[in-house]
Amino acid sequence: MRQVIMIAVVLFLLGTCAQAAPAYGTKMPRQKEFFFGLQHYEIFDRDLNKDNGDLKSRQEHFLLTYGVTDWFSLDLKASVGTIEHEAGDGSRIKYNTPVWGGGYGFRVRLYEGGPVKVVSGFQHISIHPATVKANGEKHNAILDDWQGSALVSYDLKKFTPYTGLRYGSADYIHRINNDADRVFVSEGRRFDAVLGVDIPLTPKVWLNCEGAVGGGQALATSVNFKF
């Protein structure tokens, strides 16, 4: 019962104060191992700079991780997603038809001793929803989200919490009527504190939940499989 309560508290904290492109955590495959996963990532509210309003996004990712060595892994995503932008003047554009997206990254295990692991990595996500028409104009949008991170975890057997720092940025790229000039609206490059937890279901299946303390609200959850 105590384990269930602790997990519920962690999930609540992540859901209410999270903002980040997911850093995957510290669980990595050994050499020539594969991890597969399905991830839902939802940005409930991300503030944009220079009074450009805020951004929301809903994304679904198929995850593939390969252990190049015991200490270095490659992370790939095949994705679809939607974007909603509310401008500073109150106007709203919804890109509700997902078309394609994807991501890539890598992680390096810097230390492993007993229940403690230290991992550093880089992750990037790009989401490209379908073009929409609003007020007689065609609107195209791309969401680019990237980060570098350094994480430390402690294995408690029943679950593994981790924390650390990430440095990254999110760019909302908006083009009107296929104009070559694009408007980049970014929340700004910043440091955030990462919070996450891995919860094993079987020796080869686990859940992950992750976010980062920042100025917006988002949550990444995934189910993962080891092969």
C-alpha positions in Angstrom: 0.0 0.0 0.0 2.9 2.4 0.8 4.4 1.7 -2.6 1.1 2.6 -4.3 0.8 5.9 -2.4 4.4 6.9 -3.2 3.9 6.2 -6.9 0.7 8.2 -6.9 2.4 11.2 -5.3 5.2 11.1 -7.8 2.8 10.9 -10.7 0.7 13.8 -9.3 3.8 16.0 -8.9 4.9 15.3 -12.5 1.5 16.0 -13.9 1.2 19.4 -12.2 4.7 20.8 -12.7 6.2 19.1 -15.7 7.7 20.6 -18.8 10.3 19.0 -21.1 11.1 17.0 -24.1 11.4 13.6 -22.4 14.9 12.6 -21.4 14.1 8.8 -21.2 15.6 8.3 -17.8 18.6 6.2 -16.8 17.4 2.7 -17.8 19.5 1.8 -20.9 20.0 -1.4 -22.9 23.3 -3.3 -22.8 25.3 -3.8 -26.0 23.2 -5.2 -28.9 20.0 -5.1 -26.8 16.8 -3.3 -28.0 14.1 -1.5 -26.1 10.7 -0.8 -27.7 8.0 1.5 -26.3 4.8 3.5 -26.8 4.8 7.0 -25.4 2.2 9.6 -24.9 3.5 13.2 -24.5 1.1 16.0 -23.8 2.0 19.7 -23.4 -0.9 21.2 -21.5 0.6 24.7 -21.5 3.9 26.1 -22.7 4.4 29.9 -22.5 6.0 31.5 -25.5 8.3 34.4 -25.3 7.7 38.1 -26.2 4.0 37.9 -25.4 3.4 35.5 -28.2 0.8 33.5 -26.2 1.0 29.9 -25.4 1.3 26.5 -27.0 -0.3 23.1 -26.5 0.6 19.8 -28.2 -0.5 16.2 -28.1 2.0 13.6 -29.3 2.2 9.8 -29.7 5.6 8.2 -30.2 6.9 4.7 -31.1 10.2 4.4 -29.3 13.2 2.3 -30.3 16.5 2.3 -28.3 19.6 0.3 -29.3 22.6 -0.4 -27.1 25.7 0.4 -29.3 27.8 -0.5 -26.2 27.0 -1.2 -22.6 27.4 2.5 -21.9 26.2 4.2 -25.1 22.7 4.0 -26.7 20.8 5.5 -29.6 17.2 6.7 -29.1 14.8 7.0 -32.1 11.1 8.0 -32.3 8.5 7.6 -35.0 5.7 10.1 -34.2 2.4 11.9 -34.9 1.1 14.9 -33.1 -1.1 18.0 -33.0 -0.4 21.6 -32.1 -2.7 24.4 -30.7 -1.4 28.0 -30.6 -3.2 30.8 -28.8 -1.6 34.1 -29.7 -1.2 37.1 -27.4 -4.2 38.8 -29.0 -6.5 35.8 -28.1 -6.7 34.3 -31.6 -6.4 30.6 -31.8 -5.1 28.1 -34.5 -5.6 24.4 -34.0 -3.6 21.9 -36.1 -5.7 18.9 -35.2 -4.8 16.5 -38.0 -1.5 14.7 -37.2 0.6 13.8 -40.2 4.1 12.9 -39.2 6.9 13.6 -36.8 9.9 12.0 -35.2 12.9 12.3 -33.0 16.4 11.1 -32.2 18.9 11.2 -29.5 21.5 9.4 -27.5 22.5 8.6 -23.9 25.8 7.9 -22.2 26.0 6.0 -18.9 28.6 7.9 -16.9 28.5 5.9 -13.7 26.9 2.7 -12.4 27.5 1.5 -8.8 25.1 -0.5 -6.7 21.6 1.2 -6.9 23.0 4.5 -8.4 23.2 5.4 -12.1 24.3 8.6 -13.7 23.3 9.2 -17.3 23.8 12.1 -19.7 22.1 12.5 -23.1 20.6 14.6 -25.9 17.0 14.4 -27.3 15.2 16.1 -30.2 11.5 15.9 -31.3 10.0 17.5 -34.4 6.2 17.5 -35.0 4.6 18.4 -38.4 0.8 18.5 -38.3 -1.4 19.1 -41.4 -1.9 22.5 -42.9 -5.1 24.3 -41.8 -7.1 27.2 -43.2 -8.1 30.2 -40.9 -9.5 33.6 -42.0 -8.8 32.8 -45.7 -5.1 31.9 -45.1 -3.2 28.7 -45.0 -1.2 28.0 -41.9 1.7 25.6 -41.5 3.3 24.7 -38.2 6.3 22.8 -36.9 7.2 22.2 -33.3 10.9 21.6 -32.6 11.8 20.5 -29.1 15.3 19.7 -28.0 17.3 19.2 -24.8 20.5 18.0 -23.2 20.2 16.4 -19.8 22.2 14.9 -16.9 20.3 12.5 -14.6 20.9 10.4 -11.5 18.7 7.5 -10.3 18.4 5.3 -7.3 17.0 1.8 -7.6 14.5 1.2 -4.8 13.6 -2.3 -6.3 9.8 -1.6 -6.4 10.4 1.5 -8.5 13.4 3.8 -9.6 13.0 7.5 -9.2 15.5 9.8 -11.0 16.2 13.5 -11.1 18.7 15.9 -12.7 19.0 18.9 -14.9 18.1 19.6 -18.6 19.0 22.5 -20.8 16.9 23.0 -23.9 14.4 25.0 -26.0 11.2 24.7 -28.0 10.5 26.5 -31.3 7.1 27.0 -32.8 7.7 27.6 -36.5 4.7 29.3 -38.2 4.4 29.9 -41.9 1.4 31.7 -43.5 0.4 31.1 -47.2 3.6 29.2 -47.8 5.6 32.4 -47.3 9.3 31.6 -47.2 9.7 33.8 -44.1 9.0 31.8 -41.1 8.3 33.1 -37.6 10.2 31.4 -34.8 8.5 31.7 -31.5 10.5 30.1 -28.7 10.1 29.8 -24.9 13.8 30.6 -24.7 16.7 28.3 -23.8 16.6 27.4 -20.1 17.6 25.0 -17.4 15.0 22.9 -15.7 15.0 20.3 -13.0 13.9 16.8 -14.3 11.7 14.5 -12.3 11.0 10.9 -13.4 10.2 7.4 -12.3 10.5 3.9 -13.8 8.0 1.3 -12.5 8.8 -2.3 -13.4 5.8 -4.5 -14.2 7.8 -7.6 -15.2 11.6 -8.2 -15.6 11.1 -7.1 -19.2 8.3 -4.5 -19.1 8.2 -1.2 -17.3 6.3 2.1 -17.1 8.0 5.5 -17.3 6.6 8.8 -16.2 8.6 12.0 -16.6 8.6 15.8 -16.6 10.6 18.8 -15.5 9.9 21.6 -13.1 9.4 24.8 -15.2 7.0 27.5 -16.5 4.6 25.2 -18.2 2.7 21.9 -17.8 3.4 18.7 -19.6 3.6 15.0 -19.0 5.3 12.1 -20.7 4.2 8.5 -20.0 5.3 5.3 -21.7 5.2 1.5 -21.6 8.4 -0.1 -22.5 9.6 -3.6 -23.5 13.1 -5.2 -23.4 14.1 -7.7 -26.1 
